[in-house]
Amino acid sequence: MNNRWYKANFTNKADQGLVADEITGENVAVVYKSENTNLIASAPEMYELLERLYEQIGEDLIDNTIDIMSRYNYELLHTEIGKVLNIENK
């Protein structure tokens, strides 16, 4: 993945957040509820994981198998969602 977004330091009187690109330093988004900033910042990683999971599940359906890679991708996705929602991975 070429882009790495992160929650930037952003102080204001309104309850807003800022997402920036680590490589270019450009602002990606202003988030109008700061509690949602981590969700927006993690979008590229979550999308990449969803793509991998989708591809693996599709292969498993064709092969009629469930393998360790599917479980691994599922756990990665579960972990990323947990980070965004501040939930411990169980």
C-alpha positions as CSV (number, residue, x, y, z in Angstrom):
1,M,0.0,0.0,0.0
2,N,1.5,3.4,-1.0
3,N,-0.6,5.6,1.3
4,R,-0.4,5.5,5.0
5,W,-3.0,7.8,6.6
6,Y,-2.9,8.8,10.2
7,K,-4.8,10.9,12.8
8,A,-2.9,14.2,12.8
9,N,-2.5,16.5,15.8
10,F,-5.4,18.9,15.3
11,T,-6.6,21.2,18.0
12,N,-9.7,23.3,17.6
13,K,-12.7,24.4,19.6
14,A,-15.0,22.3,17.5
15,D,-15.1,18.5,18.0
16,Q,-13.2,17.8,14.7
17,G,-10.3,15.6,13.6
18,L,-7.8,15.7,10.8
19,V,-6.5,12.8,8.7
20,A,-3.2,13.3,6.9
21,D,-1.1,11.2,4.4
22,E,2.2,10.1,6.0
23,I,4.1,10.1,2.7
24,T,3.0,13.4,1.1
25,G,2.0,15.2,4.3
26,E,-1.2,16.3,2.6
27,N,-4.5,16.6,4.5
28,V,-6.8,13.8,3.4
29,A,-9.9,14.7,5.4
30,V,-11.4,16.8,8.1
31,V,-13.6,14.7,10.3
32,Y,-16.5,16.5,11.9
33,K,-16.7,14.2,14.9
34,S,-13.2,13.6,16.3
35,E,-14.3,10.2,17.6
36,N,-14.5,9.0,13.9
37,T,-11.0,10.1,12.9
38,N,-9.4,6.7,13.5
39,L,-12.0,5.1,11.3
40,I,-11.2,7.4,8.4
41,A,-7.5,7.1,9.0
42,S,-7.6,3.3,8.8
43,A,-9.6,3.2,5.6
44,P,-6.7,2.3,3.2
45,E,-5.6,-0.6,5.5
46,M,-9.1,-1.8,6.0
47,Y,-9.8,-1.7,2.3
48,E,-6.7,-3.7,1.5
49,L,-7.6,-6.3,4.1
50,L,-11.1,-6.5,2.8
51,E,-9.8,-7.1,-0.8
52,R,-7.5,-9.9,0.4
53,L,-10.3,-11.5,2.4
54,Y,-12.7,-11.2,-0.5
55,E,-10.2,-12.8,-2.8
56,Q,-9.4,-15.6,-0.4
57,I,-13.0,-16.4,0.4
58,G,-13.7,-16.5,-3.4
59,E,-10.9,-18.9,-3.9
60,D,-12.1,-21.1,-1.0
61,L,-15.6,-21.1,-2.4
62,I,-14.3,-22.3,-5.8
63,D,-12.0,-24.9,-4.1
64,N,-14.6,-25.7,-1.5
65,T,-11.9,-25.4,1.2
66,I,-11.2,-23.3,4.2
67,D,-7.5,-22.8,4.9
68,I,-5.2,-21.1,7.3
69,M,-4.8,-18.1,5.0
70,S,-8.5,-17.3,5.2
71,R,-8.4,-17.5,9.0
72,Y,-5.3,-15.3,9.0
73,N,-6.9,-12.6,6.8
74,Y,-10.1,-12.8,8.9
75,E,-8.0,-12.2,12.1
76,L,-6.2,-9.3,10.5
77,L,-9.5,-7.7,9.5
78,H,-10.9,-8.4,13.0
79,T,-7.9,-6.8,14.6
80,E,-8.1,-3.6,12.5
81,I,-11.8,-3.2,13.2
82,G,-11.0,-3.7,16.9
83,K,-8.4,-0.9,16.8
84,V,-10.8,1.5,15.2
85,L,-13.5,0.7,17.7
86,N,-11.1,0.4,20.6
87,I,-12.1,-3.2,21.3
88,E,-9.7,-5.8,22.6
89,N,-9.1,-8.6,20.1
90,K,-10.7,-11.8,21.6
